[in-house]
């Protein structure tokens, strides 16, 4: 059995001891670095610099019809507020709860601290009445109370199209109706009206047109209206009470 000379063994033990000390120092420095970074991060988070202190630090784009005050009210922030504590998803949902806003996108800006909000608004395409209230409809049938446009910061021209007696259950039908109104501008439809029984009337270039309550054949009914667009040439509009297209196979002109 071979043995190391005493001097060689002491030398090797000295090397191992120095390596062990070096590893210990590295571990201590690493711990200090981690603790230092954690403390620095905490100081950054609680620093007054990284705070939203006023509404002036909230920048809104895409707000042509929606007032900034409406957005600020929806956000419901108490100031000052650490920018790190703001939940983008929660704030986005609050903004999108405003009926006149379709979608919102929120980003945090760090230098300088600010919130950047991009809006996509609902475009009011019809002035509408529903259950005794007056408001607006967008192309998808979303109801927007007139109060949301009470403080418009641009000139707001009222839509020419009117919808009378609109109900939430008509939303799906409305989307189809509006698509066809846009597709056939030559019919000059300026009013959509539901009566108490849910039957649909359109005020058109031809006069009043009755479509009934079964709207499964809307496309066919609109095509027939297009074929009748020259009717005023042969029959005075003032003599027509309404045109009955509730059954597209039978076109009935009701006279006064």
GINORZI-V386917 format. One record per run of one state. SS is the DSSP state (2 for helix, 1 for strand, 0 for the rest). FROM is the first residue (numbers start at 1). TO is the last residue. If there is no record, write none. Layout:
BEGIN
ss = {SS:SS}
from = {FROM:FROM}
to = {TO:TO}
END
This chain:
BEGIN
ss = {0:2:0:2:1:0:2:1:0:2:0:1:2:0:2:0:1:0:1:0:1:0:1:0:1:2:0:1:0:2:0:2:0:1:0:1:0:1:0:2:0:2:0:2:1:0:1:0}
from = {1:6:47:48:51:53:55:58:62:68:76:81:83:86:88:97:101:110:114:122:126:131:133:138:143:146:150:162:165:168:184:185:188:191:195:200:205:207:213:218:228:231:235:237:240:245:252:256}
to = {5:46:47:50:52:54:57:61:67:75:80:82:85:87:96:100:109:113:121:125:130:132:137:142:145:149:161:164:167:183:184:187:190:194:199:204:206:212:217:227:230:234:236:239:244:251:255:256}
END
